[in-house]
């Protein structure tokens, strides 16, 4: 891990096409702006972790498609 010190308004470049800019510093909170090409997904790590966990839960269900289809039919009959 590379650790750098930056001041408000300064930036960090990754390759030639990703720029991370320090936009504000307020106590222990730092606000950053990220300029990257559209083909790069940029999101908060906790959001990505949540998506991965939800995807894992979705694929690990023990219900088969037949059981799910029957469940839907049963619900629509009510």
Secondary structure, DSSP 8 states (H G I E B T S, - for coil): -------TT-EEEETTTEEEEEEEEETTEEEEEEE--TTS----HHHHHHHHHHHHHHHT----HHHHHHHHHHHHH-
